[in-house]
Structure formats: structure tokens, C-alpha cells
């Protein structure tokens, strides 16, 4: 059984990105789950993942617009290769209006 979570941090203000909509997608683009980051910028999925490719879509454009911050990213899309033998994938996003980085955390 493999689970997945995410953590989004706003690098400009040095705080969690609370209230950011994130969608977990199957390889064919079908929506598996949709949710919103909590006050700590975190979101855990209940979907059990198997070996394969998955997507995460972070609705960064809407989130920055709500804060009245200009951005170049309408959304951030990640495609992730999941090895079903690993128990958990924690996929973090460090975000600013004009750049982002992502990594697999613990």
C-alpha cells in the first residue's frame, strides 16, 4: 500500500501556502481526489497508489489571484513515478510567483 501527501510553502513570505487547491490525477488525467491545503500547507490523500504515473495539479494561479499577487504560473503540474513497493510519497512544493521547486520529502 502506497500513500501520498503534499506540503506547499510560500517562499516569498516564509509561510505555509494554506488554502491552495490540489488535484491528484491518474496517468490518463482522470481525477482521483481533489483537496485543499490546511493551515500548515499540508494535504494527505486517501487514495492508495500502485506502481505507475500520477499527476499533482496545484492551482497556483487562483491562489495567488486571491492574495492579489501577480504570478506567471496558472498552475503547477507534477508527473510522479510511483514505485508501489514504497510505503509513502511526500511531495513538497516550494512556491513563489515566478519560480518553484519540488522534491520528495519524508
N, C-alpha and C positions, 0 to 999 in steps of 0.2 A: 504494500500500500504506500503510495507516494502522495504527499500533500504539498500545498503551495501557499505561500504568503508573500506580501509585499510591504515595503516601508518606503514612504516618499518624504524627502526632506527638501525644504525650500532653502537653497544655498544663499540666496540674497539676504534674507532676514535671519537665517540661522535657526529656523523653527521647523517643526513637522508641517507637512502640507495636509492639513485637516480638510475634510470635505471634498476631496478630489475623487471624481468618478473613475472607476477602473473596471474593465471588462475582461474576463477570461474567455479565450476563444479556442475552439478545436482547430486542427490543421486546415479544415475546409472553410474556416471562417464562422462556423456556427457558434452562437453564444452559449457558453456553458454556465456562466454565472456573471452577474453584474453586481457591483457594490460600491461603497464609498469609504474612503479612509476615515478612521476615527480621529479623535483629538490628538493622538500621538502620531498620526500619519500612517497608521497600520491597517492592514486588511488581510484576513485569512479566509481562504476558500474552503468550502466543504466538499467540493468535487474531488474524488480520488483519481489521480492521474496514472496512466500506464505509459510504457515506453512509446515515445512519439514526439511530434512537434506541437507546440501550443503557442498561443499568442496572448500578450497582455496589451491592452489599449488603454492608455492613460489620457483622459480628456483634459489636457493641459490648457488648451485654448479657452475653453469655457471657464476653467478655474481661474486663470489669470484675468479674464474679462470681468468676472465677478469682483475681483480685487482692484479693478480699473488699472491694470498693469499691461502695457503693450508687450506682445510676445511674437516670435516668429513661428512657433510650433502650434499648429492647430491641435495636434495630438502627438503623443509619443507611442510608437508601436515597437514591441519587442517580440521576436520569434525565439522561442526557447526549445532546445532539445532536451527532453526529459528521459533519463535512464530510470526505468521503473524499479530498479533494484535499490535506488537511493530513497531513504525514508521521507526526506523533506527538501523542498527547494524554497529558499527565501530570496526573493529577487528585489533588490533595493534600487531606487531611483533618486539620484541627487539632481535637483532641478533648479534652473534659473530661466529667465525669459528668453535667453538667446543661446543656451547651451544646456546639455545634460550629460550625465554619465550613469551607467548602471553596472551592477555587479551581483554576483551570487554571494549572499551572506550566509550566516549560520543560523 
